Amino acid sequence: MYSDARLLYIRAYTPLHVGVGRGEEAYVDLPIQRDEYGYPVIWSSSLKGAIKANLDSNVKRHLGSEPGELPSKPSAAVFLDARLLLIPVRVINKVWAYATSINLLNIFNKYVEVVNNMNKQEQNKLNQLNLSAISSEKAVVSKKDLVYNGKVMVNEIELEVDISENILETTGLANLLDQEIKKHVEERGLIIFPNKENIDIRIINRSIIIQYRVRLGKEKVAEAGALWNEEYVPMESVFASVILCRNTKYDNAEKEAQQVCNEIVSELNKRRFIYVGGKESIGKGLIKLYAFKK
């Protein structure tokens, strides 16, 4: 059914709260969305809804009819869940650096495989990541100044470390990341966590922001029971999604999947900034989109 696909990167320009509603047994009242492994995620329903609300009407129709609209028309494009790829972490030098893990890169590799499977022409295929050079016992860092006394301190957790200044090229991330994101990663430095003792989940959870909120009455006094807390993914986090496109028909005119994808990619790269999730009124949820061109 789907015969064209593009990578889509989402970069947080403010903290993000894409929530799951009030959690009855969660350690916070309003938790963020997490995937089946416990990593932060933006589910496709939240992502598609936010994108659809910001598209030009000629491009919006690729995403299906509006609720209650007749005749109902299915979407010619699908957005996969936006999976976490890079997240800021606290370090001793440089204040913060980007981090990822073997687990996150393996998930990203599956998305690259999907894109390659949809793109039948060999010249449009992407090189998958090479993770064989990454240590499964030590963290790998791309900059020497992230290392202190022979180790790297990440979110107050000390890790054994290997230094690999060309790790972006060795893994193939250099060819897959959007150039603007790649430049930012090179400037801040990259830390890749080993596949060991769930260390990546532990450190990533320490990057999640928990903000306490209170609702005040007219007299500027806290209302009874109106104290709660909510989670945020930190600004500068990067997620990866995939846009899948299929052939469609409008007014008896055929549009090929590649044309559908081209129009969506062009529109997203033109608009760039949209809001996703909640808390827009308090300055949260602003993201920048980078749709991967062929």
C-alpha positions as CSV (number, residue, x, y, z in Angstrom):
1,M,0.0,0.0,0.0
2,Y,2.7,2.5,0.9
3,S,5.5,2.9,-1.6
4,D,7.5,6.0,-0.4
5,A,8.9,7.0,3.0
6,R,11.0,9.8,4.5
7,L,12.7,10.3,7.8
8,L,11.4,13.1,10.0
9,Y,13.3,14.6,12.9
10,I,11.7,16.6,15.8
11,R,13.8,18.9,17.9
12,A,12.4,20.4,21.1
13,Y,12.9,24.1,21.3
14,T,11.1,24.3,24.7
15,P,10.4,21.5,27.2
16,L,7.7,19.2,26.0
17,H,4.8,17.7,27.8
18,V,3.1,15.2,25.5
19,G,1.1,13.5,28.1
20,V,-0.9,10.4,28.8
21,G,-3.4,12.1,31.1
22,R,-3.5,11.8,34.9
23,G,-1.7,8.7,36.1
24,E,-3.3,6.9,39.1
25,E,-0.2,5.1,40.2
26,A,2.5,7.2,38.6
27,Y,5.1,9.0,40.6
28,V,4.0,12.2,39.0
29,D,0.4,13.4,38.5
30,L,0.8,14.2,34.8
31,P,3.4,11.8,33.2
32,I,4.8,12.1,29.7
33,Q,4.2,9.5,27.0
34,R,6.6,6.6,27.2
35,D,7.2,3.7,24.9
36,E,7.1,0.0,25.7
37,Y,10.7,0.1,27.0
38,G,10.2,3.2,29.2
39,Y,11.8,5.8,26.9
40,P,10.1,9.1,26.2
41,V,8.1,9.0,23.0
42,I,5.6,11.1,21.0
43,W,2.9,8.7,19.9
44,S,1.9,9.0,16.2
45,S,-1.6,10.2,17.1
46,S,-0.3,13.2,19.0
47,L,2.3,14.0,16.3
48,K,-0.1,13.6,13.3
49,G,-2.7,15.8,15.0
50,A,-0.3,18.6,15.7
51,I,1.1,18.5,12.2
52,K,-2.3,18.3,10.5
53,A,-3.4,21.4,12.4
54,N,-0.5,23.4,10.8
55,L,-0.6,22.3,7.2
56,D,-1.9,24.3,4.2
57,S,-5.3,23.0,3.1
58,N,-3.9,21.6,-0.1
59,V,-1.4,19.5,1.8
60,K,-3.7,18.8,4.8
61,R,-6.0,16.7,2.6
62,H,-3.2,14.1,2.3
63,L,-3.8,13.3,6.0
64,G,-7.4,12.3,5.6
65,S,-10.8,13.9,6.1
66,E,-11.8,15.8,9.2
67,P,-14.0,14.3,11.9
68,G,-17.6,14.2,10.6
69,E,-16.6,15.3,7.1
70,L,-18.4,13.4,4.3
71,P,-17.5,11.7,2.2
72,S,-14.9,10.3,4.5
73,K,-11.4,9.9,2.9
74,P,-8.6,7.8,4.3
75,S,-5.1,9.3,4.9
76,A,-2.6,9.1,2.1
77,A,0.2,9.5,4.6
78,V,1.1,7.9,7.9
79,F,3.4,9.1,10.7
80,L,5.2,6.5,12.8
81,D,5.7,7.1,16.5
82,A,8.4,9.7,17.1
83,R,11.1,7.7,19.1
84,L,13.7,9.3,21.2
85,L,17.1,9.6,19.5
86,L,19.1,12.2,21.4
87,I,18.6,13.8,24.8
88,P,20.6,16.4,26.7
89,V,22.5,15.2,29.8
90,R,24.4,17.1,32.4
91,V,28.2,16.8,32.3
92,I,31.0,18.4,34.3
93,N,32.5,20.3,31.4
94,K,30.4,22.2,28.8
95,V,27.3,22.1,31.1
96,W,25.5,19.6,28.8
97,A,26.1,17.2,26.0
98,Y,23.9,15.0,23.7
99,A,23.4,11.4,24.7
100,T,21.9,8.3,23.1
101,S,22.4,4.5,23.6
102,I,22.8,1.3,21.8
103,N,19.2,0.6,22.5
104,L,17.9,3.9,21.0
105,L,20.2,3.5,18.0
106,N,18.9,0.0,17.3
107,I,15.3,1.4,17.3
108,F,16.4,4.1,14.9
109,N,18.0,1.5,12.7
110,K,14.6,-0.1,12.3
111,Y,13.2,3.2,11.0
112,V,16.0,3.4,8.5
113,E,15.2,-0.1,7.4
114,V,11.5,0.9,6.9
115,V,12.5,3.8,4.7
116,N,14.8,1.7,2.6
117,N,12.1,-1.0,2.2
118,M,9.7,1.6,0.8
119,N,12.2,3.3,-1.5
120,K,12.7,0.8,-4.3
121,Q,15.3,2.8,-6.2
122,E,18.8,2.0,-5.0
123,Q,20.0,5.6,-5.2
124,N,17.4,6.6,-2.6
125,K,18.4,4.0,0.0
126,L,20.0,5.1,3.2
127,N,23.0,3.5,4.9
128,Q,22.0,1.8,8.1
129,L,23.9,2.5,11.3
130,N,27.0,0.5,12.0
131,L,26.9,-0.2,15.7
132,S,29.7,-2.9,15.8
133,A,32.3,-0.4,16.8
134,I,30.4,0.7,20.0
135,S,31.5,-0.8,23.2
136,S,28.9,-2.8,25.2
137,E,30.7,-2.2,28.4
138,K,31.8,1.5,28.3
139,A,30.3,4.8,27.3
140,V,31.7,6.2,24.1
141,V,32.3,9.9,23.9
142,S,33.1,12.1,20.9
143,K,35.0,14.9,22.7
144,K,38.0,14.7,25.0
145,D,36.7,17.6,27.2
146,L,33.8,15.5,28.3
147,V,36.2,13.2,30.1
148,Y,37.2,14.0,33.7
149,N,39.8,11.9,35.5
150,G,39.5,9.2,32.9
151,K,35.7,8.9,33.3
152,V,32.6,10.7,32.2
153,M,30.1,12.0,34.7
154,V,26.6,12.0,33.2
155,N,23.6,13.2,35.2
156,E,25.7,12.6,38.4
157,I,26.4,9.0,37.3
158,E,30.1,8.1,36.7
159,L,30.9,5.8,33.7
160,E,33.9,4.1,32.3
161,V,34.7,5.6,28.9
162,D,36.2,5.2,25.4
163,I,37.0,8.3,23.4
164,S,36.1,8.2,19.7
165,E,36.2,11.6,18.1
166,N,34.9,10.4,14.8
167,I,32.0,8.3,16.3
168,L,29.4,10.1,14.1
169,E,31.2,9.0,11.0
170,T,32.0,5.5,12.3
171,T,28.4,4.8,13.2
172,G,27.0,6.5,10.1
173,L,25.0,9.0,12.0
174,A,26.8,11.8,10.2
175,N,25.1,10.8,7.0
176,L,21.6,10.3,8.5
177,L,21.2,13.3,10.7
178,D,19.9,16.6,9.4
179,Q,22.9,18.9,8.9
180,E,21.7,21.5,11.4
181,I,21.2,18.8,14.0
182,K,24.5,17.2,13.2
183,K,26.4,20.5,13.6
184,H,24.8,21.0,17.0
185,V,25.7,17.5,18.1
186,E,29.3,18.1,17.0
187,E,29.5,21.3,19.0
188,R,28.0,19.9,22.2
189,G,29.5,16.4,22.0
190,L,27.9,13.0,21.9
191,I,27.8,10.2,24.6
192,I,26.6,6.7,23.7
193,F,25.6,4.6,26.6
194,P,26.5,0.9,26.7
195,N,24.0,-1.9,26.7
196,K,24.5,-2.6,30.3
197,E,22.3,-2.7,33.5
198,N,19.7,-0.4,32.0
199,I,22.1,2.4,32.5
200,D,20.5,4.4,29.6
201,I,17.0,4.4,31.2
202,R,18.4,5.4,34.5
203,I,20.3,8.4,33.1
204,I,17.6,9.4,30.7
205,N,15.0,9.5,33.6
206,R,17.4,11.9,35.4
207,S,17.1,14.3,32.4
208,I,13.3,14.4,32.6
209,I,12.1,17.6,34.3
210,I,9.5,17.4,37.0
211,Q,7.7,20.7,37.5
212,Y,5.4,21.5,40.4
213,R,2.3,23.6,39.7
214,V,-0.2,25.3,41.8
215,R,-3.5,27.0,41.0
216,L,-4.2,30.2,42.8
217,G,-7.6,31.7,43.6
218,K,-8.7,35.3,43.1
219,E,-6.9,36.3,46.3
220,K,-3.6,34.8,45.1
221,V,-4.0,32.0,47.6
222,A,-3.5,28.3,46.6
223,E,-6.8,26.6,46.1
224,A,-7.5,23.5,48.1
225,G,-6.2,20.3,46.4
226,A,-4.8,22.4,43.5
227,L,-1.2,21.3,43.8
228,W,0.2,18.9,41.2
229,N,3.4,18.0,39.3
230,E,4.0,17.2,35.7
231,E,6.8,15.8,33.5
232,Y,8.7,17.4,30.7
233,V,11.2,16.2,28.1
234,P,14.0,18.7,28.1
235,M,14.5,21.3,25.4
236,E,17.0,20.2,22.7
237,S,15.8,16.6,22.8
238,V,15.6,15.0,19.3
239,F,13.1,12.4,18.2
240,A,12.9,10.5,14.9
241,S,9.8,9.5,13.0
242,V,9.0,8.2,9.5
243,I,6.4,9.5,7.0
244,L,4.9,6.8,4.9
245,C,3.0,7.7,1.7
246,R,0.8,5.9,-0.8
247,N,-0.8,6.7,-4.1
248,T,-4.1,8.6,-3.9
249,K,-6.7,10.2,-6.0
250,Y,-8.3,13.7,-5.8
251,D,-11.0,14.9,-8.2
252,N,-10.3,11.9,-10.4
253,A,-6.6,12.9,-10.6
254,E,-4.0,10.4,-9.5
255,K,-1.2,11.4,-7.2
256,E,1.8,9.1,-6.7
257,A,3.2,8.3,-3.3
258,Q,6.4,10.2,-4.1
259,Q,4.5,13.4,-4.9
260,V,2.4,13.1,-1.7
261,C,5.6,12.7,0.3
262,N,7.3,15.6,-1.6
263,E,4.4,18.0,-0.8
264,I,4.3,17.1,2.9
265,V,8.1,17.4,3.2
266,S,8.1,20.7,1.4
267,E,5.4,22.1,3.7
268,L,7.0,20.9,6.9
269,N,10.4,22.3,6.0
270,K,8.7,25.6,5.1
271,R,6.7,25.9,8.3
272,R,9.3,24.3,10.6
273,F,8.0,25.4,14.0
274,I,4.8,24.0,15.5
275,Y,3.4,23.1,18.9
276,V,2.8,19.5,20.1
277,G,1.3,18.2,23.3
278,G,0.0,20.5,26.0
279,K,1.1,23.6,28.0
280,E,1.4,25.8,24.9
281,S,-0.1,28.7,27.0
282,I,2.8,28.6,29.4
283,G,5.5,28.4,26.7
284,K,6.0,24.7,26.4
285,G,5.7,22.3,23.4
286,L,7.5,24.2,20.7
287,I,9.2,21.9,18.2
288,K,11.2,22.3,15.0
289,L,10.7,19.8,12.2
290,Y,13.3,18.5,9.8
291,A,11.8,16.4,7.1
292,F,14.5,14.4,5.2
293,K,14.6,15.1,1.5
294,K,15.8,12.6,-1.1
